[in-house]
Amino acid sequence: MTLTKDPASYGTTVVKPVDFDEFWAEVLAQAAQIPLNATLTPVPLRSTPEVEVFEVHYDSLDHVRIAGWYCLPRQRTKPLPVQVFYPGYISEPALPKGPATQGYATFGAAPRGKLRSNAQFNPGYPGLLTHNIIDRHTYAYKGFYVDAWRVIDFLQTRPEIDASRIGVRGGSQGGALTLLAAAMHPDIAVAAAGAPYLAGVIDAIQLTNSQPYQEINDYLRFYPASKAAVEQTWSYYDCINFAPKIQCPILINIGLNDDVCPPETGYAVFNAIGSAEKKLYAYPGYGHDANGYAHEAVVDAFFREKLQP
């Protein structure tokens, strides 16, 4: 990894395409034509006396069937605030029973390719990051992003939750999906993204040779003539180009020794966020974990303040 002397001043080479908003409006219009067809199946083996666990399935872009874990406190007398947990690149969906014991409805998202969501699409890890990377219309993350957004669509149909009190959170790729959800669902109430991935991607592949970004470097080494096409595709998918749409209160935490998602790109995406209520925690001496173990308490307190006033 090449760490600049002052990662906060690095900036970014990301350029927003002139038809960026038009492209994503068309994607969302395509998705809107597909009914959710959501199902909830109780999972007694994963449930406890305090928490009911359900396996959810819903339809997403290209009619890919997507799964997720949905947890509810058994004792509930009024609509619940919600926490959505988005997964990292190689991690599987969380089964977030713990926060459900604190009075939240919780959802562990599993976009396409994750366990229980990989029957129709499974490029693998490594694999997802470069699957159809030279065509923005068929790139793997197109459906992956929509899958993450449709979690919020599903939750907004549920009578047991308060749709005005939905929070989203995650680290690494989960941090990226948190940013993307907050950008594209303006009714999300609060967000917290750790070590956000998929931000300043064309910068990141120059700053680090760690996985998963190394997948792109490997691809370009094998297909050097595709460099311009890869850069063009990523201009439509980079979190930095979504970030100005974020208006909810949001926390970002990064590790200043992160060799997976370079801190330079963490600063860049934070600076691009449009919210008037945003805070960055930059932890010296920490890598891709971004001091997550200790910082989780900060996020929990932030969510209690915003979602359980």
N, C-alpha and C positions, 0 to 999 in steps of 0.2 A: 504493500500500500504506500502511496505517495501522499503524505500529509502536508498540506500547505502550512506556512508559518501561522497564518491567521485564517482558520477555516470560515470564520464569520464574514470575511471580506472576499471570499472566493467568487461569489455570484453564481451565474449559470449561463450556459449557452443555449438553453431551451428557448425555442421560438414557437409561439402559438400560431397554428395555421389560420388563415383567414376564414376557412369554412369549418373550424373546429366545432362551434356551437351547432351549426347545421348538421354536421356529421352525427353528433350524439343525439340531436333531436330526432333524426331519422332512425337511429338505433332504438331509441325509446319508443318511437311510434310502432316499429316492428314488434317490439316486446309487448306493447299494449294490446296487440291483436291476439295475443295468446293468453287465454284464461289461466289463472293460477291452478285451478283444479286441486286445491290443497286438501290433504288428508292428515289427520292426527291419529296416531296409533299409540295407545297406552303401552308403556314398557314397565310392567310390575317389577322385573328383576333389577332395574336401575332406580326405581322409586324408593322412597323412605317414608317413615311415618310423617315426616315434615314436608316432603316435596314430592309432587307428582311429576314424572318424566314421560314425555311423549316423543316419538319419532315422527317428524313432519316430512312430508314430501310435497313438492309443488313443481309446476311446469315453468320452464324458463325459455330463453331464446333458443331457436332451432328445435323447440319442443324437447329439450333435454330435461329429464326428470332429476330434480335436485332434492337433497335431504338436509336435515338439520335436527338438532336436539332442542326441545322446548321444555322448560322447567317452570313449574308453578308452585308457590306455597299452598299447602292444603287449606290453611286457615286464611281466608280472604273474604272481606265483606264489602270492599269497594274496588274500583278499577286500580290496577297496579301500575307503577312505573316499570320501565323496561331497561335491561342492559343487553346489548347485542355484543357477542364476542366473535371477532373475525380471526381466522387462523393464519399462521405463518406459511412460508413457502413449502417447507417440507413437513410441517406439523399437521396433525389431523384435527378435526373439529373438537372444540372443548365441550365437555358435558358439565355446564356451569351450575351445579346444584348448590354450591356454597352461597352465592349471592341470593339465591331463591329463598334461603332460610332467613334472609334479612328483609324480606318483603318485596322483592323484585320478581317480575316475570323475566326469565332469561332465555336467550337463544344462542346456541352454538352453531354458527354457520358452516356449511360444507359445500362451497362452490364446486363446479364440475371438476372431476379429476380426484377429488377427495374421497375418502371412504364413504360408501353408501351413495356417492354421486358419480361413480366412475364406470357405470355399466355401459354408457353410450359414448363417453369421451374420456380417454385416459392416456394422455401423452407422457405421463410419468414425471418424476423429479430426479435428475434433470430431464428436461424436455419441454415443459410448459412454456418457459420463457422464450423459446425460439420457434414454437410451433406456428407455422405460417407467418413468420415475422416480417416477411417482405410485402405483405398485403394487409392494409389496415381493415379491409372489409371482412377478411376471414381469419385474422389474427386470433390466437387462442384467448387472449385477455378480453376480447370483445364480449363473448358469452360469460366469461368469468366475472367481469364487472357487473353485468346485468344480473347474474345469479345473486351477487352480494346486495344489490339494490332491491331485488325482489323480496328479500327477507323483510325489509321495511314495509313493502306492499302487503305481505302476509300479515304482519303484526297489526297493521291498520284495519284489518278486517275482524280482529278478535275482540269480542265484547268484554273480556275480562281485563283488558289493559286500558290505560289512559294514553291515547295516542299523542297527547301533547307533552308527554314525559318519557320520550325514548332517548336513551343514550347509547353511543356506539364506542367501542374500544378494541384495541388490539396492538400487537407489536410486530415489527418487520413488515411482512406482507399484510398482516392484520392491521398494522398502522396505516399502510397504503389504502386498504379497503375502508378503514375508518374515515380517512380524508375524503375518499371518493363518495362514500355514503353521505357524509355531512355536506358535501358540495351539491350533490344531485337530489337530496331530499331536504329542502329548506326548513321543513317542519321538525327535523331532528333537534332535540333540546340541548344536547351537550355531547362532547366528543373528547377522547384522549388517545393519542397516537404515539406509540413508542418506536424509536429507531426506524422511522418510516422508509420503507422500500419503494421502488418504482417512482422515485423522485430524482430529477436530474440524471436520468439513466445514461444518456450519452456522455455526460460528465463523469458519472460513476465508473463506467467501464475504463476510463483513462486513469482514475484515481486508485483503483483496487484491482487485484487479480484473484480475489476470493470468489468462491461460489456464493450465490447463484449467478452474479453478473458475469462471471467467467464464461458461462454458457454463450453469451453474446460474443465475447472475444474469440472463443473457439469457433463459433459459427463464421465470424468474419475472416478468421484465418483460413478456413476451409472454402469460403465463398467470398473472396475479397471484393469481387465486382458488385456485391449486394450492399455495400456500405451506405450508399445514398438512400436506397430503398428502406433499409433498417432505420436510418435516422428519420426518414419521413414518417414511417409507421409510428415511431415512438413519440413524435411530436403530437400525435392524436391521443396518446395514452398516458403521457407523463402527468403525475400528480400536480406538478407545478402549474400546469395549465388549467387544472380544475380548482386549485386552491383559492383563487379570488372569489369563487362562488360561496365559500364557507362563511356563514354569518353567525353560527352558534358559538357559545363559549367553548374554548378548546385548550387543552394542554398538549404540549409536545415534549418528549424527553429523548435525549440523544446521549450517546457515549462519545467522548472526544477522542477515544482510541478505537473507534469502530472501524474495522477493516472489511466489513460486509456492506454496510450502508454508510458511506463516508460522511463524516460530520459536515463537510462542505455542502452536501446536498440537503442535509437536515436543516441547516440555516437557510438555505435558498427556499425550500418549500415553506418554512415558517414565515419568512418575510413575505411570501406571496399570498398567505392566507388573508382573506378579506375581513375576518371578524374583528370587531373593536375590542373584544375580550379574549385575548389569547396570551398564553404564557409559555415560554421555553425554559426547560430545565436542561442545562448542558453539564454533564457529569465528567469532570477530569478523571483520567485513570481507568475509565470503564470502556469496554468494548461494545459488542453488539447487544449485550444484555441491557445496556443503557441504565444500569443500576436499577433494573426492574423490580428486584425483590423489595428494596426499600421504597421505591417510587410508587409501588402499588398502593401503599397506604395513602399517598397524596391523591392518587386518582380516586380511591374509594371515598375519601372525604369530600372531594370535589363533586362526585356524583351524588352523595347524600345531600350536599348543599343545594344542588340544582334540581334534583329529582324528588327529594323527600323533604320539602320545606316545612 
